[in-house]
Amino acid sequence: MTAQGQSLSSDDYCQMDFRGKLLIIDSNLGDQDVERLKFLCRDHISSRSLERSNSAVDIFDQLMTEELLSEEDTFFLAELLYTIKQNSLLRHLHYTKEQVACLLPTRRKVSLFRNLLYELSEDISSENLKGMTFLLRESIPRVQMTSLSLLSYLEKQDQIDEDNLTLLEDVCKKIAPNLMRKIEKYKREKASQVVTPPSAEETESLPQGKEELFSPSDIKHLLGSLQEGSQQDEHAGSNGETATPVSVELLGASVETLTSKSSTKETAVYRMDRNHRGFCVVVNNHRFTSMSERPGTHKDAECLRRVFEWLGFSVHVYVDVTKVHLMQVLQKYQSHPGHADGDCFVFCVLTHGEFGAIYSSDGDLIPIREILSHFTAQQCPGLAHKPKLFFIQACQGEEIQPSVSIEADAVNPELKAPLLKDSIPVEADFLLGLATVPGYVSFRHVKEGSWYIQSLYNHLKDLVPRREDILSILTAVNNDVSRQVDKRGSKKQMPQPAFTLRKKSYSLCHRKSFYCSSEF
């Protein structure tokens, strides 16, 4: 019991457990490690705050204040521990050395320049340090210096920076030529970060003032897949099930709208080269106060976490979320300052549902449109002109009796099904992916997860490295799920996207992250 006579909540215990792990990490770090951490955090924590930090715990506290470290997202700390070669401590953050190495290309927060200086400091021998201090005697204070403090001093005095390594190169050439390899490697990596336009083979220019949304082939594939799925649903209807044809109108745009801007090859592409790919929020409701549990949902949540971390997103998973908690989560990400440095935003919901709405864990029905409305340009300026992707695994209609290993996520179908396009804001840059068309159930295997999320997971990891855009990927998901049937061969499902995207999202991740495909 607390001093006020109230029991600690599960969230309180989780926070205590998390902070306890940070204390364990702190107890295994020495004074030199603390200095290394302070140096690596210089771009994220103010100099004054770092000067007041006497222990690793002080630094952890500052990172949490700056929202760079939390129970849901520990990757930055994992990156720091990996960099200072304290890999044995990664287990307290549920990472391995290999996982951190794989995620670094897309999720690193320590800049290339700072990483260079740190690596150089580690490779400067005591003899090298003596020679460097002798060579620089006129421009550095006459105090005992470590290699790290020497480089830090030169940076503070603006004698070196990420674009000016002349002094550092001169010193290394004279004292430690072997270090030039690291400097040259840094220059190559920094140059590779400059975004180059697509080659002539990949795209063609458009007439000035015109912007294309979709190419004819995109429309053909999109409509062909949907029509094929619709035909299969009609075939299922002949076996005793009612099927709804999939109309283009439900995609949030008419054929005329799509084709009117498709006379030339597509060139409009969302920017995907900022410091941070973006946030991915996963709401995973397993247990409910007044509804059945959703076994298999944790498999979906884990797959979403893995694939979006691989794509470079900072993933935050929330389990059994009440309506009040969901509103808090929405408010948090509506006003999150991190959107300014991000390229994209992803929000996934795994729960029970009805027409155009989803259930919180305490049984409240929340319109999907209300969730999306928090992230319009007016409500969330940090995401203006950036793609906002929402994926909903929930039924949108009448419950069907499940077979042995299949469950339905429907609950109480009594409302008239709205058009899917009515669920998203009128303004641009939204995509809403529903597991099923309005009026119908979606299926979830009690052990292997839902048809829709598992297909989305598999197609993201397979098609992103091939530079497929998100709409083409969802088309493939539509086709895949529409072909699936239950054990009796009588139950089918057709996912459906609605969108107001203005451009293509060819790559949800940097090319370097493609090397991580072995993780799967």
N, C-alpha and C positions, 0 to 999 in steps of 0.2 A: 504493500500500500504506500502511496505517496504521503507527503506531509499533510496534504489536504484531505486525506482519506479516500483518494481515488486510485483505482488500479491503473498501472501503466498500460497503455494501448499497445497493440502489436507493432504499430509504427514506431512507438517510443523504444520498444525492445530492439527493433531493427536498427534504429539510429544508434543505440548503445552498442550493438554488436559491430556496426560499421566503424564507429569511433574506437572501439576496442581493437579492431584490426589495425587502425592507423597508429595506435599506441604501440602495438607489437612491431610494426614497421619502424617506428621512431626508435625503439629500443635497440634495433639492430643496425642503426646508422651512426657512424662516428662524426666527429667534428669536420673532417675533410669532406665527408659525404654531404653534410649540411651546406658547406661552402659551394660545393658543386651544384646542389639543387638551387641555391640562391642565384648562382650565375645563369643557370639554364632558364630560370623564371623571370629574368630581367625584363623581357619584352611583355610580360603579363602582370607583374606586380610592381608597384611603385618602388623607387629606390629607398625612399624613407621607410616604407613598410619592411623591406628586406633588411635594412640596417637594424631594425628593431627585432628581427627574428633571430633568436639564439638557438633554436632547435628545429628539428624537422616538423614537429607538431605545430610550431608557429607558422611555418610555411604552409602546412596543410590547411590550417585555419584561414590563411589569406586566400588560398586557392578556392576554398568553399565560399568565402565572401564574394569572390569574383565569379562564382558559378562555373569554375573550371574543374571542380571536383565535387562529386555527390555520390550517394549510395547507388544511384541508378547509372552514373557515368564515371567510371574510374580510369578511363583510358589515358588521360593526360598524366596521371601519377604513374601508371604503368609504363608510359613512354619515358618518363624521367628515370625510373628505376632501371629500365632497360638500358638507357643511355649511360648511366653511371655504373653499369655492369653489376647491379644487385638483383640478378635474375632469380635468385632463390626466394626473394620476397614477393615475386609476382603471384605466387600461389594464394596469398592473402587477398588478392584482388580478382581471383578466379581467371587468371591469364597464364599462358605459358610463353616462354621466350619466342617460340615459333609463331604463335598467334600475334604477338606484338609486332614482330618483324613483318608479318604479312599485311597488317593493317596500317603500318606506318606511312606507306606512300600516299594514302588518301586521308589519314586522320592526324598526321603529325601536327603538333602545335609549336614545337621548338623549330625556329627558323633554320634554314640551311646555313646562314651566316653564323648564327650562334652555335650550331652544331659543329661547324668548321673550327671555330675558335676553341671549343671544348676538346675536340679530337687532337688539335695541335698541342694544346696544353698537356694532354696525356702522353704525347710522344716526344715532348721536349725533355731531354735528359738533363741532369744536374750540370754537366759540362757545357751543354748547349745553352743553358740558362745563364751561366756565368759569362759566356761569350756574348750573348744578347744584351745583358745588362751593361757590359763594358762598352759595347758598340753604341748603346743608347744613353749612355751616362749623362749627357748634356740635356736630355729631354725627359728624364724620369727622376723621381725623388730618390735620395740616397737612403733608402730603407730596405730591409730584407724583403724580397719578393718571391712569391711562387710563380710558376709559369702561368697559372690561371690569373693571378692578380696582375701580372705584367700585361697580359693581353687585355684584361679588363680596363686597366689604366689607359692603355693606348686608345681603346674604344671611347672611354669617357672624355678623353682629350680631343676627340674627333680626328685623331691621326690615322685611324683606320675605320672603315665602315663597309657595308655590304657591296658598295660600288667602287670603293677605293682601297685596294690592297697593296698599293705600290710600296709603302714602307715595310709592310710585312714580307713582301716578296724579296725586297732587297736584303733584309736581315736573314731570311731563311737561305737565300742563295749563298750568302757569305758564311753562315754558321752551320746550317743543317739543310743541305740541298735535298736530302731525302724527303723533307716535308713538302717540297714543291708539288709532289704528286697529289697530295690532298688538296692543295690550293687549285691546281688545274682541274681536278675532279669537281670541286665546288663550282668553278666557272662554267663547266659543261652543264652541270645540273641546273644552275641558275639560268643559263641560256635556254635550256629546254623548257623552262616554265613559261617562257614568252609564247603566247597563243598565236599560232600561225593560221591564216585562212585556209579553208579546204582547197585541195588541188582542183585543177580544171576537170579532172576525171570524176570528181565527187559531186560537183555542183556547177550550175551555170548561172550567170548573173541575170537579174530581172530588169525590165525597163524601170527607169527611175520613177519612184513614187508608187510602185506596185509591190505588194507583198503577198506571197503565196502561202496558203495554209496547208494544203494537201495535194499531192500529185495524183494523177489518174490511177496509177497502179495502187496507191494507198487505198483509194476509195474502192477499187475493184476487190482488193484483198479483204478489206473491212466488211463490205457488203456481202461478198461471196461467202465469208465465214459465217456471218450472221444468218444469211438465207439458208445455208446448209444446216446450221443448228436448228433453224425454224422448221425445216422440212423433217428433220429427225424427230422433233417434238411432235409434229403432226402425225408422224408414223406411230409414235408412242401413243397418241390419242386414239388411233385406230385400234389399239390393244386395250382400250378401256380407260385411258387417261385423257383428260382435257388438256389441250396444248394451246398456247397463245402465240400467234405469229409475231416475230420480232419486227417492229417497224423502225424505219430510219428516224422518224420523228422522235422516238424515245432516246435517241443518241444526243439530243440537245441541238441538233442542226439538221436542216433538210438537205436532200441531194442537191438542190439548186444552190444552196449556200456553199456546199463542199466543192462543187464542180465549177462554180463561177470564177474561182481564183486558182484554177488548176491547169491553165493553158501552157505553163512552162514548168521546168523542173524546180523542185522545192529548195529554197535557200534559207528561209527564216528559221533560225535555231535559237533556243534559249541558251543564255550564257551559262557555262558550267566550268568556270576557272577561278572562282573566288577561293579565299583561304579555307573555307569550310563548306563541305557539301550541303549540310543542313541538319535539321532535327527530324528524327522519325519517332513518333509517339505510338505506342501499341497499348490499347485498352483491352485487357483479356479478362472477360467475366466467365468464371467457372462455376462458382456457387452463388445462389440467389436466395433471398429470404422467403420467397413465395412461389418459386418456379423450379423446374427440374435442373439438375446440374448439367454441365456440358462436357462430358469426358472426351478427351482428344484435343481439346482447345489448347492445352499447354504445348502440344507438338506444333500446332500452328504458330503460337507465339514465339517458340524457340526458332523455328524456321525463318520467321520474319526478322527476328533479331540478328540471326546469322547473316542473312543475305543483305540486309541494309547496312550492317556494320561493314561487310565486305565491300559494299558500294561506297563506303566513306561517310555514312551518316552517323551522328551521335544518337544512339537508340535508347529510349527510355520506356520501360515496360511497367504498366500499372495493372495490378490484379484485383479483381472483384471490386470494381469502382462504383460507389454509390452516386446518386445524382449530385449531391453536394460536392463530393470529391471530383467528379467529372467537371463541374463548373469551375472548380479551383484550377484543375489542369488546363482547361481551355483559357482561363484568364492568364495563367502563367505563360503559356506559349503565345497568346495574343500580344502580350507586351514584352516578350523576351528580347533583350538587346542583341542576342546572338544572331538574329535573322539578318542583321545588316551585313554580316560577313558570309552569309550562306547563299547557296544557289537555289535551293528548293526546300519544300516542306512536305512531309509525309505523315498522315494520320490514319491509323488502322484501328478498327473496332471489331472485336470478336465477341458476339453476345447473342441473345435472343432478340427477335425483332417482329415488327408488324409492317403494314403498308407505310413506307416513307419515314419510319421511325425505329429506334433501337431502345432496348431496355437497360436500365442501370441495374446493378446487383440488388438494390433494395426495391425493385419492381416499378420504378417510375419510367414512363414512356417519354422519350426525348426525340423530337423531330430531327431528322438528319440535317435538314436545312438550318436548324438552329446551331448545330455544331459547326457547319461550314461558315455561317455568318460571322463568326469571330475572326475570320481571317481574310475578310475583304480588304481592299486597299485603304478604305477609310478607317476600319477598325484596327488594322495591323499594317501600318505603313512600311514596316521592315520587309514585308513580303510582296509589296507592290511590284507588278511586272515580272514576278517570279512564279514558276509553276507550283501549284498546291495540289497534291495528290491525296485522295481519300479512298481507302479500301474498306468495304463493309462486308464482313462475313456474318450474315444474319438472314433469317427468312423474311420475306416480304409479303407473305400471304398464308393461305390455308395450310394447316398441319396435315401431314400424311402419315398414316401408321407406318412405323419403321420396320424394316426386317431385322434380323438378329444383330447384325453388326453396323447398322445404319440408323442414325437418328436425324430428326428434323429440327431446325432451329426456329420453328414457328410457335406461336403461343395463342393468340386470340384474334382470328381474322373476322372483323366485322365492319371495316371501313372500306370505302370505295377506293380502288387503287389509283393513285395519282400518276401523271406522267412523270417519268424519271427526270426529265429535264426541269420539272418544277421543283426538284429537290436541291438544285444548285443555284447559287447567286447568278444574277444576270450578267455581272461583270466578268471580265476575261480572266484567263489563267487558272481556271479550276478544272480538275478532273475527278469524277466520282465513279468508282468501280464497285458495282454491287455484285454479290455472289449469284444473284438470280433476278429475273425480270419481276416487276411488281405483280403481286397476286400469287406468287408461287414460292414453294419451299426451297431451301438449300440443304444439302446433305453433308453430314460430318461422320467420318468413321470414328468409332469410340476409342481407337488406339492410334490410328495413322493420321488423324486430322481431317480437315474438310477438303472436299474436292477442289474448291475454288482456291483456297490459300495454298494448298500443296502444288497446284498447277502454276499459280503465280510465282511461287518460290522457284520451281524448276525452270520456268521460262525466263525469269530474270537472270538466273546464274548462267543459263545457256546462251541467251540471245544478246545480253548487254555486251559481252566481249565481241560480238559480231557487228556491233554498232547499229543494232536495231533500235528504232525509237519506241517510246512507251506505248503509243497507240498500236503499232504493229505487234508489240509483245502482247497487249491485251487481246488483240485479234486472235493470236495463236492460243491464248488462254481460253477464249470463247470456243474455239474449234475443239480444243482438247477436252474441256469439261462437257461440251454438248455430246461428245461421243461416249462418255462414261455412263454406265448403267449399274444398278444394284445387282445383287446376286440372282434375283429372280428375273432380271432383264426387263423390268416394267417401269422403273423410276428413273427419270432423267432430269437434267438441270441445264439452264442456259444463263450464263452470266451476262451482264450488260453494263457498258460504260456510258456515261454522259459527260460531256466536256464543253468548256468554252476556251480551250487552249488556242492561242494565236500562232504558236510556232511549234516546231518539232523539238522534242527532247531526245536527241540522238544518243547521248551518253549520260547516264546517271552517275558515272564515276570517271575518274581520270584513267587514262590508258594503263598506267602503272599497276592499277589494282587488278588488271586482268590476270597478272601473274599469280594472283591469289586463288585462282580457280582450283588449284590442287587441294585447297582447304575442304572442298566439298567431296 
